[in-house]
Amino acid sequence: MFSKTLVINLILASLILLGTWYTWLQLTRPANPFTTGHQPDTYATQVVIYHTDQKGNLYDQLDTPLSVHYPLDDSISLYTPLFTLFLKNKESWQLSSHYGKLEESKNLLRLWDDVKLKQKQGTSNTPLSTLTTSTLDIHLKEKTAQTSAPVVITQISQEIHAIGLHADFNSKTIRLLSQVKGQLKSAKK
């Protein structure tokens, strides 16, 4: 009789502990396990985003074959993005890279892995100058860009190497930060 009561009490205590553990698990689990951490919640393919100013003029354009949204930091990962910034007088800057991240709350576009900037004038696709680097942060509202990585600027007859830059697309200025070295190339015949 004593052993029967002991077995029943052990089973009852085990069920209470199991119920408590299960209840704790249910209360502490995330509401939606698919949107926590660094798990994406949406993706889109063949994306083209246009921004216009208050007058309806094209301000910038972003093209990417794949974008993935991450809700934790409300960012969008971009694969082989092509970002075009339109300025006055039909001038544009075309920026491309292998990877990018758009942080809309900060109005920031981060590009990395084989970043290229091409300055274009008018309707021709011939770049006036090309800038290459490994990483670049573009502040979209201010139309500025910066990096602390090595930079190479190539124009028709010159090549400039530097470490770091700050670019202001509105004023069309690029300030090279350190270790600037230039080289003039002879004209090709």
N, C-alpha and C positions, 0 to 999 in steps of 0.2 A: 504494500500500500504506500509506504514511504517513497519507494523508488518510482512508482507510478506518478505521484504528485511532483516529484523532482523533475521527471521527464516532461510533464505537462508545463511546469513553470519555466524550464529551459526553452521549450518550444515557444511559449508565450513571450518570454524575454527576447528571444531571437527575432520573432515577428515584429515586436515593438522597435527594436534596433534597426531592422531592415526597413520598416515603414518610415522611421525618422531619417535614415540615410537617403531613401528615395525622395522624400519630401524636400530635404535640403538640396539634393541634386536638381530638382525641378525649380526651386526658388532661385538658385544661383546660376542657372544656365542662361546664356544670352537669349534675348527675345527672338532674334533672327540670326542663326549661326552663319548664314551666307553673307551677311553684310558687316561682320565684325572683323577686327584685325585688318590685314591688308588684302582681304578678298575683294575682287571687283564685283560690282552689282550690275553693270551694264557695259555693253560694247557696241560699236558701230563701225561699219566698213564703208569705204569710199566717201569719206567725209569732206565736205567743202563748207567752210564757215566764212561768211562775209560780214564785215562791220562797216557801217556808214556813219558819217558825221551828221550833224543836225540839219544840214542842207541836202542830205541825200547823196553826197559824194562818197565814192568808195574810199574807205580809210585803210583797211587791211584785209587780207584774205589768207586763210589757212587751209591747206590741202593735206590729207593724210589717208593712206589706204586702210589704216586700222587705229581706232581710238578706244581706250578702255578706261572707264570711270571707277575711281576708288572712293567710297563714301567716308572713310575714316578721316582723310584730310581734304576731301572734296576736290581731288585733283584728277586730271585726265592724262594718261600716258599716251604718247603718240609714237607711231612707228614710221620712219622715213618722212617726217613732216617737211612741207614746203610752205614757208611763210613769206608773204609779199607785203611790204609796207609801201603804200602809195603816198607820194609827196606832191607838192605843187609842180607845175610845168612839165607834167608827164614823166617825172623822175620817180624811180622806184628802187627799193632795195629788196633783193630776193635772198632769203636765208634758208638753208637746208642743212640737214644732219641725218644721222641714222636713227637717233632717238630724241624724244622731247617730252616735256612735262608741262602742262598748262595748269597754273594755279590761278583760277579766275578771281578768287577773293582778294588776291594780292596784285592782280593785273600783271602777272609775271609769266613769261614763257622761258623755260630753261631748255637749251639745246646742248647735246653732247655727242661725241663720237663723230669725227670728220665734219665739223661745222664749216660751212662756206657761206660767205656774204658776197653778193654780186651787186655792184652799183650799176644801174642801167639808166640811160637817158633817152627820152623820146620813145617812138614806137619800135625801134630796132631792138633786137635781142642781144646785141653786142655789148658785153659788160665794159664799163669804163675802168673799173678796178675790181679785183677779187681779193677777199680777205679769208684766210683759213686759220682755224684754231681747233682746239679739242673740246672746249666748253664755252658757252656764252649764255648770259642772262639778259633777257630783253624785257624792259619795263614798258608795257604796252601804252599806257596813258601818256607817259612822258616822252615816248618815242626815243628812248635811250637804251644803250646796251653796254655791258661791261664783262670783263673776264680778267683773271689773274694768270691765265695760262699763256704759253708762247703763242705768238701771232706772226703770220707772214702776209704782207700786203704786196700784191703784184699789180703793176700797171704796165703800160705799153713798153716802156724802156727802163723800168726800175723795179727793184725788189727790196722791201724793207722788212727786217726782222726785229721783233721786240718781245718783251715779257709784259703782258697785261695791256689793257686798253679801256678807254671810256669813249663811247661814241654817242653823239647827239645828232639824230637824223634830221631834226628840225633846222638846226643851224649848219648842218652838213660838215660837222667837225669830228675828227677822230684824234683823241689825245693818247699817245703811246706812253706807258707808265715808266718803263725802265729798260735798260740794256738795248737801246735802239741802235741798229746797224743798217745802213743802206748800201745798195749796190746799183750802179747804172749799167745797163746792158747796151751793147752796141746795136745800132739799127740793123735789121736783117735786110739783105739785098735781094 
